[in-house]
Amino acid sequence: MSALLKISDFSLDIDTFDGTLPLLRNVSLEINKGDTLGIVGESGSGKTMLVRTVMGIGPRQSRRTGGGITFDGIDLTGLDDKGWRKIRGVRISMIFQDPMTYLNPLFTVGQQIVDVIRAHHRAVGEKLPGRAACQARAEQLLGQVGINDPARVYAQYPHQLSGGMRQRVLISMALAGKPDVLIADEPTTALDVTVQAQVLALINELVAKLNLTVIMISHDIGAIAAVASRCAVMYRGEIVEQGRTRDILTAPQHEYTKRLLASVPEFGDQAAVAAKPQSAPLLEIRNIGKIYHSAGRDIRAVDDVSFSVAEGEVLGVVGESGSGKSTLARLLLRLIEPTSGSVHLEGKSLQALSPQELRRMRRHMQFVFQNPHSALNGRHNIADAIGEPLRIQEGLSGRALRAEVERLLDVVQLPRNFAYRYPHELSGGQKQRVCIARAVALKPRILVLDEPTSALDVSVQAQILEFLSELRAEMNLTYVFISHDLTVVNHICDRILVMRNGKIVEQGTTQDVFHAPQQPYTQALLASARATSKEAALAEAAAP
Protein backbone atom coordinates (compact mmCIF):
# COMPACT_ATOMS: atom_id res chain seq x y z
CA MET A 1 0.00 0.00 0.00
CA SER A 2 1.45 3.37 -1.03
CA ALA A 3 1.70 6.07 1.63
CA LEU A 4 -0.92 8.83 1.68
CA LEU A 5 1.71 11.41 2.69
CA LYS A 6 5.37 10.77 1.93
CA ILE A 7 8.27 13.01 2.93
CA SER A 8 11.55 11.88 1.36
CA ASP A 9 14.96 13.22 2.48
CA PHE A 10 13.47 16.70 2.65
CA SER A 11 15.77 19.63 3.48
CA LEU A 12 14.85 23.30 3.89
CA ASP A 13 17.02 26.39 4.34
CA ILE A 14 16.17 30.01 5.11
CA ASP A 15 18.13 33.14 4.20
CA THR A 16 18.70 35.61 7.04
CA PHE A 17 20.88 38.66 7.67
CA ASP A 18 23.32 36.30 9.41
CA GLY A 19 23.52 34.03 6.37
CA THR A 20 21.78 30.80 5.38
CA LEU A 21 20.35 28.72 8.23
CA PRO A 22 19.22 25.08 7.93
CA LEU A 23 15.62 24.53 9.11
CA LEU A 24 15.05 20.90 8.15
CA ARG A 25 17.64 18.27 7.34
CA ASN A 26 16.97 15.00 5.42
CA VAL A 27 13.53 14.45 6.95
CA SER A 28 11.81 11.23 5.88
CA LEU A 29 8.33 10.11 6.96
CA GLU A 30 5.64 7.86 5.51
CA ILE A 31 2.06 8.27 6.73
CA ASN A 32 -0.68 5.89 5.61
CA LYS A 33 -4.43 6.40 5.54
CA GLY A 34 -5.81 6.17 9.09
CA ASP A 35 -2.41 6.61 10.79
CA THR A 36 -2.01 8.68 13.95
CA LEU A 37 1.49 10.13 14.15
CA GLY A 38 2.89 12.21 17.01
CA ILE A 39 5.86 14.55 16.51
CA VAL A 40 7.76 15.65 19.63
CA GLY A 41 10.82 17.78 20.25
CA GLU A 42 11.87 20.97 21.98
CA SER A 43 11.35 24.53 20.72
CA GLY A 44 13.29 25.13 17.51
CA SER A 45 13.51 21.44 16.62
CA GLY A 46 11.56 21.97 13.38
CA LYS A 47 8.22 20.35 14.31
CA THR A 48 5.97 23.24 13.31
CA MET A 49 8.19 24.18 10.37
CA LEU A 50 7.76 20.67 8.96
CA VAL A 51 3.96 20.61 9.13
CA ARG A 52 3.65 24.20 7.88
CA THR A 53 5.74 23.19 4.87
CA VAL A 54 3.39 20.24 4.31
CA MET A 55 0.51 22.77 4.38
CA GLY A 56 2.34 25.15 2.04
CA ILE A 57 2.46 27.97 4.60
CA GLY A 58 6.16 27.97 5.47
CA PRO A 59 8.19 31.21 5.52
CA ARG A 60 8.56 32.88 2.10
CA GLN A 61 12.33 33.25 2.56
CA SER A 62 12.74 29.48 2.87
CA ARG A 63 13.86 27.27 -0.01
CA ARG A 64 14.00 23.54 -0.54
CA THR A 65 17.53 22.21 -0.91
CA GLY A 66 16.74 18.54 -1.35
CA GLY A 67 14.10 15.81 -1.28
CA GLY A 68 10.37 16.08 -1.82
CA ILE A 69 6.87 15.83 -0.35
CA THR A 70 4.04 13.95 -2.07
CA PHE A 71 0.39 13.67 -1.01
CA ASP A 72 -1.78 11.01 -2.64
CA GLY A 73 0.65 11.00 -5.57
CA ILE A 74 0.67 14.83 -5.90
CA ASP A 75 4.05 16.61 -5.65
CA LEU A 76 3.35 19.32 -3.06
CA THR A 77 6.68 21.09 -3.64
CA GLY A 78 5.68 21.96 -7.22
CA LEU A 79 2.18 23.36 -6.55
CA ASP A 80 1.20 26.89 -7.49
CA ASP A 81 -1.40 28.95 -5.58
CA LYS A 82 -4.29 27.46 -7.56
CA GLY A 83 -3.08 23.95 -6.85
CA TRP A 84 -2.68 24.66 -3.13
CA ARG A 85 -6.26 25.95 -2.89
CA LYS A 86 -7.48 22.49 -3.86
CA ILE A 87 -5.33 20.84 -1.14
CA ARG A 88 -4.98 23.25 1.78
CA GLY A 89 -7.98 23.12 4.09
CA VAL A 90 -9.81 20.78 1.72
CA ARG A 91 -7.72 17.61 1.84
CA ILE A 92 -5.13 18.64 4.47
CA SER A 93 -6.36 20.79 7.38
CA MET A 94 -4.62 22.21 10.42
CA ILE A 95 -5.68 23.00 14.00
CA PHE A 96 -3.49 25.82 15.29
CA GLN A 97 -2.15 26.28 18.81
CA ASP A 98 -3.83 29.47 20.01
CA PRO A 99 -7.53 29.75 19.05
CA MET A 100 -7.78 33.46 19.88
CA THR A 101 -5.00 34.22 17.39
CA TYR A 102 -6.84 32.45 14.57
CA LEU A 103 -10.43 33.47 15.38
CA ASN A 104 -11.49 36.98 14.40
CA PRO A 105 -12.99 38.76 17.45
CA LEU A 106 -15.15 40.98 15.22
CA PHE A 107 -17.18 38.15 13.67
CA THR A 108 -19.44 35.51 15.16
CA VAL A 109 -18.32 31.90 15.30
CA GLY A 110 -20.99 30.96 12.74
CA GLN A 111 -19.91 33.60 10.23
CA GLN A 112 -16.30 32.42 10.41
CA ILE A 113 -17.23 28.78 9.85
CA VAL A 114 -19.52 29.74 6.96
CA ASP A 115 -16.66 31.72 5.35
CA VAL A 116 -14.49 28.60 5.52
CA ILE A 117 -17.24 26.41 4.02
CA ARG A 118 -17.73 28.82 1.10
CA ALA A 119 -13.97 29.13 0.53
CA HIS A 120 -13.70 25.35 0.20
CA HIS A 121 -16.54 25.24 -2.35
CA ARG A 122 -14.85 27.95 -4.40
CA ALA A 123 -11.51 26.14 -4.25
CA VAL A 124 -12.91 22.95 -5.83
CA GLY A 125 -15.18 24.80 -8.27
CA GLU A 126 -18.48 23.79 -6.66
CA LYS A 127 -21.63 25.92 -6.56
CA LEU A 128 -21.87 27.98 -3.38
CA PRO A 129 -24.61 26.77 -1.01
CA GLY A 130 -27.25 29.21 0.26
CA ARG A 131 -27.26 30.90 3.64
CA ALA A 132 -29.58 28.34 5.27
CA ALA A 133 -27.54 25.41 3.95
CA CYS A 134 -24.30 26.99 5.18
CA GLN A 135 -25.75 27.58 8.64
CA ALA A 136 -27.05 24.01 8.81
CA ARG A 137 -23.61 22.68 7.82
CA ALA A 138 -21.86 24.95 10.36
CA GLU A 139 -24.15 23.82 13.17
CA GLN A 140 -23.61 20.20 12.11
CA LEU A 141 -19.84 20.71 12.38
CA LEU A 142 -20.19 22.30 15.83
CA GLY A 143 -22.27 19.35 16.97
CA GLN A 144 -19.71 16.96 15.50
CA VAL A 145 -17.02 18.32 17.83
CA GLY A 146 -19.16 17.86 20.93
CA ILE A 147 -20.74 21.31 21.36
CA ASN A 148 -24.10 20.74 23.01
CA ASP A 149 -25.98 23.81 21.77
CA PRO A 150 -24.64 24.50 18.25
CA ALA A 151 -27.28 27.13 17.41
CA ARG A 152 -26.32 29.23 20.45
CA VAL A 153 -22.57 28.95 19.84
CA TYR A 154 -23.11 29.74 16.14
CA ALA A 155 -24.38 33.20 17.13
CA GLN A 156 -21.67 33.93 19.74
CA TYR A 157 -18.34 35.75 19.45
CA PRO A 158 -15.00 34.06 20.30
CA HIS A 159 -14.51 36.05 23.53
CA GLN A 160 -17.79 34.63 24.86
CA LEU A 161 -16.43 31.08 24.77
CA SER A 162 -14.02 29.24 27.07
CA GLY A 163 -10.61 28.10 25.84
CA GLY A 164 -11.82 24.54 25.34
CA MET A 165 -14.89 25.71 23.36
CA ARG A 166 -12.72 27.93 21.13
CA GLN A 167 -10.45 24.96 20.44
CA ARG A 168 -13.49 22.89 19.45
CA VAL A 169 -14.56 25.68 17.08
CA LEU A 170 -11.11 25.57 15.42
CA ILE A 171 -11.44 21.80 15.05
CA SER A 172 -14.88 22.21 13.45
CA MET A 173 -13.41 24.71 10.95
CA ALA A 174 -10.60 22.28 10.16
CA LEU A 175 -13.19 19.58 9.41
CA ALA A 176 -15.29 21.81 7.13
CA GLY A 177 -13.57 20.60 3.95
CA LYS A 178 -13.85 16.91 4.92
CA PRO A 179 -10.05 16.49 4.93
CA ASP A 180 -8.06 13.28 4.62
CA VAL A 181 -5.29 14.54 6.91
CA LEU A 182 -5.76 16.60 10.09
CA ILE A 183 -2.67 18.31 11.54
CA ALA A 184 -2.96 19.37 15.19
CA ASP A 185 -0.22 21.81 16.30
CA GLU A 186 -0.10 21.82 20.12
CA PRO A 187 -3.93 21.68 20.39
CA THR A 188 -3.97 21.32 24.20
CA THR A 189 -1.11 23.61 25.29
CA ALA A 190 -3.14 26.38 26.94
CA LEU A 191 -5.96 24.17 28.25
CA ASP A 192 -6.52 22.95 31.79
CA VAL A 193 -6.28 19.24 32.53
CA THR A 194 -9.99 18.41 32.33
CA VAL A 195 -10.54 20.27 29.03
CA GLN A 196 -7.29 18.81 27.69
CA ALA A 197 -8.60 15.31 28.34
CA GLN A 198 -11.86 16.19 26.54
CA VAL A 199 -10.04 17.54 23.45
CA LEU A 200 -7.79 14.46 23.24
CA ALA A 201 -10.84 12.18 23.57
CA LEU A 202 -12.55 14.20 20.82
CA ILE A 203 -9.58 13.76 18.45
CA ASN A 204 -9.63 9.99 19.07
CA GLU A 205 -13.40 9.92 18.46
CA LEU A 206 -13.03 11.81 15.15
CA VAL A 207 -10.28 9.44 14.01
CA ALA A 208 -12.59 6.48 14.59
CA LYS A 209 -15.74 8.08 13.09
CA LEU A 210 -14.26 9.83 10.07
CA ASN A 211 -11.27 7.56 9.36
CA LEU A 212 -9.00 10.60 9.62
CA THR A 213 -5.24 10.54 9.34
CA VAL A 214 -3.84 12.66 12.20
CA ILE A 215 -0.44 14.29 12.68
CA MET A 216 -0.19 15.73 16.18
CA ILE A 217 2.58 18.03 17.37
CA SER A 218 3.01 18.37 21.11
CA HIS A 219 5.59 18.81 23.84
CA ASP A 220 3.22 16.88 26.13
CA ILE A 221 4.30 13.23 26.20
CA GLY A 222 1.00 12.20 27.80
CA ALA A 223 -1.00 13.87 25.01
CA ILE A 224 1.05 12.12 22.33
CA ALA A 225 0.60 8.75 24.05
CA ALA A 226 -3.17 9.32 24.28
CA VAL A 227 -3.59 9.96 20.54
CA ALA A 228 -0.68 8.66 18.47
CA SER A 229 0.13 5.06 17.62
CA ARG A 230 3.43 6.13 16.01
CA CYS A 231 5.88 8.80 17.10
CA ALA A 232 8.75 10.77 15.55
CA VAL A 233 11.31 12.68 17.64
CA MET A 234 12.85 15.81 16.12
CA TYR A 235 16.04 17.58 17.14
CA ARG A 236 17.67 20.52 15.32
CA GLY A 237 15.68 19.97 12.15
CA GLU A 238 16.24 16.23 11.94
CA ILE A 239 14.21 13.17 12.87
CA VAL A 240 16.51 11.36 15.29
CA GLU A 241 14.12 8.53 16.14
CA GLN A 242 10.77 7.20 14.96
CA GLY A 243 8.66 4.11 15.56
CA ARG A 244 5.73 2.86 17.60
CA THR A 245 4.87 5.26 20.43
CA ARG A 246 5.02 2.50 23.04
CA ASP A 247 8.53 1.48 21.89
CA ILE A 248 9.86 5.03 22.01
CA LEU A 249 8.35 5.71 25.45
CA THR A 250 9.51 2.46 27.05
CA ALA A 251 12.80 1.85 25.22
CA PRO A 252 14.16 5.05 23.62
CA GLN A 253 17.28 4.50 21.53
CA HIS A 254 18.61 8.00 20.86
CA GLU A 255 20.32 9.98 23.62
CA TYR A 256 18.21 13.06 22.89
CA THR A 257 14.98 11.06 23.28
CA LYS A 258 16.23 9.77 26.62
CA ARG A 259 16.99 13.33 27.78
CA LEU A 260 13.62 14.56 26.56
CA LEU A 261 11.72 11.87 28.50
CA ALA A 262 13.86 12.51 31.58
CA SER A 263 12.88 16.22 31.45
CA VAL A 264 9.19 15.42 31.97
CA PRO A 265 8.46 15.91 35.69
CA GLU A 266 6.97 12.95 37.55
CA PHE A 267 3.42 13.51 38.80
CA GLY A 268 4.38 12.48 42.32
CA ASP A 269 7.67 14.38 42.39
CA GLN A 270 7.38 17.09 45.05
CA ALA A 271 10.64 18.98 45.09
CA ALA A 272 9.73 22.11 47.06
CA VAL A 273 10.36 22.47 50.78
CA ALA A 274 7.65 24.19 52.78
CA ALA A 275 8.43 27.66 54.06
CA LYS A 276 8.51 28.21 57.79
CA PRO A 277 5.35 29.83 59.16
CA GLN A 278 5.72 33.53 59.95
CA SER A 279 3.97 35.54 62.64
CA ALA A 280 3.05 38.28 60.14
CA PRO A 281 2.32 37.33 56.50
CA LEU A 282 4.08 39.23 53.72
CA LEU A 283 0.92 39.32 51.59
CA GLU A 284 -2.63 39.10 52.93
CA ILE A 285 -5.85 38.98 50.93
CA ARG A 286 -9.04 39.79 52.84
CA ASN A 287 -12.46 38.91 51.40
CA ILE A 288 -11.47 40.03 47.90
CA GLY A 289 -14.17 39.95 45.23
CA LYS A 290 -14.57 40.98 41.58
CA ILE A 291 -17.92 41.21 39.77
CA TYR A 292 -18.19 41.80 36.01
CA HIS A 293 -21.43 42.96 34.39
CA SER A 294 -22.30 41.24 31.10
CA ALA A 295 -25.55 41.04 29.14
CA GLY A 296 -27.55 42.35 32.07
CA ARG A 297 -26.24 39.87 34.62
CA ASP A 298 -23.49 39.82 37.24
CA ILE A 299 -20.58 37.41 36.88
CA ARG A 300 -18.60 36.77 40.06
CA ALA A 301 -15.10 36.15 38.70
CA VAL A 302 -13.64 36.13 42.25
CA ASP A 303 -16.00 35.62 45.17
CA ASP A 304 -15.01 36.47 48.78
CA VAL A 305 -11.48 35.02 48.67
CA SER A 306 -9.14 35.24 51.68
CA PHE A 307 -5.62 33.83 52.19
CA SER A 308 -2.10 34.89 53.14
CA VAL A 309 1.40 34.24 51.79
CA ALA A 310 4.50 33.99 53.98
CA GLU A 311 7.85 35.47 52.98
CA GLY A 312 9.88 33.02 50.90
CA GLU A 313 6.86 30.80 50.26
CA VAL A 314 5.66 29.46 46.89
CA LEU A 315 1.86 29.44 46.79
CA GLY A 316 0.22 27.58 43.91
CA VAL A 317 -3.22 28.54 42.55
CA VAL A 318 -4.90 25.87 40.42
CA GLY A 319 -8.30 25.35 38.81
CA GLU A 320 -10.02 25.00 35.46
CA SER A 321 -10.33 27.75 32.84
CA GLY A 322 -12.77 30.36 34.12
CA SER A 323 -12.20 29.50 37.79
CA GLY A 324 -10.89 33.01 38.52
CA LYS A 325 -7.12 32.33 38.75
CA SER A 326 -5.93 35.06 36.37
CA THR A 327 -8.45 37.60 37.70
CA LEU A 328 -7.14 36.92 41.20
CA ALA A 329 -3.56 37.45 40.00
CA ARG A 330 -4.43 40.87 38.60
CA LEU A 331 -6.27 41.82 41.78
CA LEU A 332 -3.15 41.02 43.82
CA LEU A 333 -1.17 43.72 42.00
CA ARG A 334 -4.13 46.10 41.70
CA LEU A 335 -3.95 45.88 37.91
CA ILE A 336 -7.74 45.78 38.18
CA GLU A 337 -9.81 47.21 41.02
CA PRO A 338 -11.72 44.82 43.31
CA THR A 339 -15.46 45.10 43.81
CA SER A 340 -14.98 44.27 47.49
CA GLY A 341 -12.23 43.36 49.95
CA SER A 342 -8.59 44.40 50.07
CA VAL A 343 -4.98 43.31 49.48
CA HIS A 344 -2.33 44.05 52.11
CA LEU A 345 1.45 44.06 51.62
CA GLU A 346 3.24 43.99 54.98
CA GLY A 347 0.04 45.25 56.62
CA LYS A 348 -0.52 48.16 54.19
CA SER A 349 -3.71 48.15 52.10
CA LEU A 350 -3.03 48.58 48.38
CA GLN A 351 -6.52 50.01 47.94
CA ALA A 352 -5.66 52.90 50.27
CA LEU A 353 -2.54 53.96 48.33
CA SER A 354 -2.41 57.09 46.19
CA PRO A 355 -1.25 56.74 42.55
CA GLN A 356 2.26 57.87 43.52
CA GLU A 357 2.42 55.45 46.47
CA LEU A 358 1.07 52.63 44.27
CA ARG A 359 3.78 53.28 41.71
CA ARG A 360 6.47 53.02 44.40
CA MET A 361 4.86 49.87 45.81
CA ARG A 362 4.84 48.13 42.40
CA ARG A 363 8.61 47.75 42.53
CA HIS A 364 8.03 45.21 45.32
CA MET A 365 5.38 43.18 43.43
CA GLN A 366 6.01 42.14 39.82
CA PHE A 367 4.09 40.08 37.25
CA VAL A 368 5.32 37.40 34.80
CA PHE A 369 2.73 36.83 32.08
CA GLN A 370 1.73 33.58 30.40
CA ASN A 371 2.80 34.33 26.84
CA PRO A 372 6.30 35.83 26.71
CA HIS A 373 5.96 36.77 23.04
CA SER A 374 2.86 38.89 23.73
CA ALA A 375 4.47 40.40 26.85
CA LEU A 376 7.47 41.75 24.89
CA ASN A 377 7.25 44.63 22.39
CA GLY A 378 8.50 43.33 19.05
CA ARG A 379 9.90 46.76 18.16
CA HIS A 380 12.12 46.97 21.24
CA ASN A 381 15.30 44.98 21.68
CA ILE A 382 16.01 42.97 24.81
CA ALA A 383 18.07 45.74 26.43
CA ASP A 384 15.10 48.11 26.09
CA ALA A 385 12.69 45.52 27.53
CA ILE A 386 14.82 44.75 30.60
CA GLY A 387 15.93 48.35 31.07
CA GLU A 388 12.46 49.94 30.99
CA PRO A 389 11.64 49.50 34.72
CA LEU A 390 15.14 50.68 35.62
CA ARG A 391 14.70 53.85 33.56
CA ILE A 392 11.24 54.56 34.99
CA GLN A 393 11.80 53.67 38.66
CA GLU A 394 15.56 54.21 39.14
CA GLY A 395 16.27 56.88 36.54
CA LEU A 396 19.21 54.91 35.13
CA SER A 397 20.64 55.69 31.69
CA GLY A 398 23.79 55.28 29.62
CA ARG A 399 26.56 53.06 30.93
CA ALA A 400 24.90 52.48 34.30
CA LEU A 401 21.76 51.17 32.62
CA ARG A 402 23.74 48.97 30.21
CA ALA A 403 25.76 47.48 33.07
CA GLU A 404 22.61 46.64 35.03
CA VAL A 405 20.99 45.05 31.96
CA GLU A 406 24.08 42.89 31.46
CA ARG A 407 24.00 41.86 35.13
CA LEU A 408 20.36 40.82 34.80
CA LEU A 409 21.15 38.79 31.67
CA ASP A 410 23.77 37.01 33.79
CA VAL A 411 21.15 36.38 36.49
CA VAL A 412 18.77 34.66 34.03
CA GLN A 413 21.67 32.82 32.37
CA LEU A 414 21.46 34.45 28.93
CA PRO A 415 24.48 35.65 26.89
CA ARG A 416 25.13 39.38 27.19
CA ASN A 417 25.04 39.87 23.41
CA PHE A 418 21.32 39.00 23.56
CA ALA A 419 20.82 42.60 24.72
CA TYR A 420 20.81 43.72 21.08
CA ARG A 421 18.50 40.99 19.77
CA TYR A 422 14.76 41.32 19.23
CA PRO A 423 12.06 39.01 20.64
CA HIS A 424 11.47 37.18 17.34
CA GLU A 425 15.13 36.10 17.36
CA LEU A 426 14.75 34.21 20.68
CA SER A 427 13.13 30.88 21.52
CA GLY A 428 10.12 30.63 23.85
CA GLY A 429 12.26 29.70 26.83
CA GLN A 430 14.71 32.54 26.18
CA LYS A 431 11.87 35.07 25.90
CA GLN A 432 10.43 33.85 29.20
CA ARG A 433 13.85 34.37 30.84
CA VAL A 434 13.86 37.94 29.49
CA CYS A 435 10.42 38.52 31.07
CA ILE A 436 11.71 37.16 34.38
CA ALA A 437 14.81 39.39 34.16
CA ARG A 438 12.56 42.42 33.65
CA ALA A 439 10.38 41.35 36.58
CA VAL A 440 13.31 41.00 39.01
CA ALA A 441 15.14 44.14 37.81
CA LEU A 442 13.85 46.21 40.74
CA LYS A 443 14.58 43.49 43.32
CA PRO A 444 10.91 42.80 44.18
CA ARG A 445 9.67 40.91 47.23
CA ILE A 446 6.90 39.01 45.39
CA LEU A 447 6.58 37.57 41.87
CA VAL A 448 3.12 36.68 40.57
CA LEU A 449 3.59 34.14 37.77
CA ASP A 450 0.56 33.48 35.56
CA GLU A 451 1.05 30.18 33.69
CA PRO A 452 4.78 30.91 33.08
CA THR A 453 5.57 27.49 31.58
CA SER A 454 2.36 26.55 29.72
CA ALA A 455 3.68 27.51 26.27
CA LEU A 456 7.09 25.86 26.75
CA ASP A 457 8.27 22.39 25.78
CA VAL A 458 9.20 19.94 28.53
CA SER A 459 12.97 20.43 28.42
CA VAL A 460 12.71 24.25 28.51
CA GLN A 461 9.97 23.97 31.16
CA ALA A 462 12.32 21.95 33.35
CA GLN A 463 15.05 24.59 32.91
CA ILE A 464 12.69 27.46 33.83
CA LEU A 465 11.40 25.63 36.94
CA GLU A 466 14.94 24.87 38.08
CA PHE A 467 15.93 28.47 37.41
CA LEU A 468 12.94 29.82 39.40
CA SER A 469 13.91 27.61 42.35
CA GLU A 470 17.49 28.90 42.22
CA LEU A 471 16.32 32.52 41.92
CA ARG A 472 13.98 32.08 44.88
CA ALA A 473 16.83 30.89 47.08
CA GLU A 474 19.26 33.55 45.84
CA MET A 475 16.92 36.56 46.18
CA ASN A 476 14.59 35.26 48.94
CA LEU A 477 11.65 35.74 46.58
CA THR A 478 8.03 34.90 47.34
CA TYR A 479 6.02 33.39 44.46
CA VAL A 480 2.30 33.21 43.71
CA PHE A 481 2.38 30.56 41.00
CA ILE A 482 -0.76 30.18 38.85
CA SER A 483 -1.00 27.13 36.65
CA HIS A 484 -3.34 24.51 35.19
CA ASP A 485 -0.43 22.03 35.09
CA LEU A 486 -0.71 20.12 38.36
CA THR A 487 2.56 18.28 37.76
CA VAL A 488 4.42 21.61 37.64
CA VAL A 489 2.58 22.92 40.71
CA ASN A 490 3.41 19.73 42.60
CA HIS A 491 7.07 20.18 41.73
CA ILE A 492 7.57 23.80 42.81
CA CYS A 493 4.89 24.86 45.32
CA ASP A 494 4.79 24.68 49.12
CA ARG A 495 1.04 25.28 49.47
CA ILE A 496 -1.88 25.09 47.04
CA LEU A 497 -5.21 26.88 46.65
CA VAL A 498 -7.81 25.13 44.49
CA MET A 499 -10.28 27.52 42.84
CA ARG A 500 -13.66 26.86 41.25
CA ASN A 501 -16.26 29.40 40.09
CA GLY A 502 -14.33 32.23 41.77
CA LYS A 503 -14.12 30.56 45.19
CA ILE A 504 -11.39 28.65 47.05
CA VAL A 505 -12.78 25.14 47.46
CA GLU A 506 -9.68 23.61 49.06
CA GLN A 507 -6.29 24.70 50.34
CA GLY A 508 -3.39 23.13 52.18
CA THR A 509 0.19 21.95 51.81
CA THR A 510 1.11 20.43 48.48
CA GLN A 511 1.60 17.07 50.17
CA ASP A 512 -1.88 17.14 51.73
CA VAL A 513 -3.73 18.34 48.63
CA PHE A 514 -2.07 15.86 46.29
CA HIS A 515 -2.15 12.81 48.53
CA ALA A 516 -5.30 13.39 50.58
CA PRO A 517 -7.66 15.72 48.65
CA GLN A 518 -10.88 16.39 50.55
CA GLN A 519 -13.14 17.88 47.88
CA PRO A 520 -14.62 15.90 44.94
CA TYR A 521 -13.61 18.73 42.57
CA THR A 522 -9.95 18.48 43.65
CA GLN A 523 -10.10 14.70 43.31
CA ALA A 524 -11.48 15.06 39.75
CA LEU A 525 -8.71 17.53 38.81
CA LEU A 526 -6.02 15.18 40.11
CA ALA A 527 -7.60 12.22 38.31
CA SER A 528 -7.55 14.14 34.99
CA ALA A 529 -3.91 15.15 35.57
CA ARG A 530 -2.88 11.58 36.31
CA ALA A 531 -4.65 10.36 33.15
CA THR A 532 -2.37 12.51 30.95
CA SER A 533 0.80 12.27 33.07
CA LYS A 534 4.12 10.75 32.11
CA GLU A 535 3.45 7.79 34.40
CA ALA A 536 0.09 7.09 32.71
CA ALA A 537 1.72 7.31 29.28
CA LEU A 538 4.47 4.88 30.26
CA ALA A 539 1.97 2.52 31.89
CA GLU A 540 -0.22 2.53 28.78
CA ALA A 541 2.79 1.99 26.54
CA ALA A 542 4.02 -0.93 28.65
CA ALA A 543 0.59 -2.64 28.71
CA PRO A 544 0.32 -5.72 26.46
C-alpha angles and dihedrals in degrees: 000000000000118000119259091217120023126183112188123193089318119184128182131187132188128207116228137167087264092054134263116338125194113234101173128018125199094323114183125181135155119201121186129202109285095017122141110208126183122202117199135177141118127282111296094022092119101252097128093036090057096051093041088055089051087053092046094241101109121132114295092229091060123099134190113245099179147352129026148247123227129184119194088337094312118123102231094189091065099048122121124210093274091051092049092053089063092051109031112082091354103066100003117037133179135212108207128216104245114042095194090058092054100038117078109233092207096062132060120252090248094053091051093050091047090052089054092048092051092046090055092050090051092048093058095038097249126147112267113250120233126260095264092048091049092050091048091051092047092051090047090054092049090051090048091061093052102265106150100206106034095170092057095046090046089064097044131094122239094252090059092063131077121245092260092050091049090052090052089051090054090050091051090052090050090053094049094095094047092241128201093214126040117195115199114194108197092320095175103038099110097033128103119245098264094048090043090057090050093051092048090049089049092053090051090048092051091049090055097042101041100028089236125178107226131199110187125191116198143145087210109097091194092054092050091049091050094055113019128074091186130039138198123196118211128199126174094344096313135099103238097177138009137170142098111347093233091053093050093047096046102032112020113185105192120074092229092055089051091051092047093053091045090055092062107098117236114246092233096043107116107180102165123096116220117252118243114259114257128211092228119033119230092220125025128184116197121196093319117184138175124193123188122197115222132164092347096308136096120245115199102212091172118018122197097317121178130176142125136226124214123220111272093015127130110217117191122208115197137173143116125293108289094025092118101256098129093040088054090050091055092047090055091062094036090242083139126026119247122236089219140358131033146255120226127198111195089340096310118118113232089205090062095054123107118233090262093048091046090053091053091046093053091071087070096050120047135178130223110197129217100243112047093191092058091043093058124070107238091212094057124074122230094264090057092048095050094038097051097086090044091054093046100041104026101028092230121163142158119010094353091056093045092050092051092048090052090049091052091049086055090050093055091041098245125137114262092235087067086080089084097045126097126233095257089060093060132075122243093262093048092050090051089053089053090053090050091048089053091048094052095041092100094045095247126196096220134034119197107202116194109198092320095173104034095101095044130094119245098262093049090042090056090050093050093048092049090047092050090052091051092046091050091055094043097048100026089238126178116219133203099195117195117192145144089209104094093187090060092045090050090052100050111021131090096195133016136211116199114207131197128170091350096307134101105244097176139006137173144109116325090247093054097044095047099041102031109024112180103195124070089226092057090046090052092050092051092047091053091048092050091049091061098034128117090253092054091048092051092045091051091047092050094049114105 
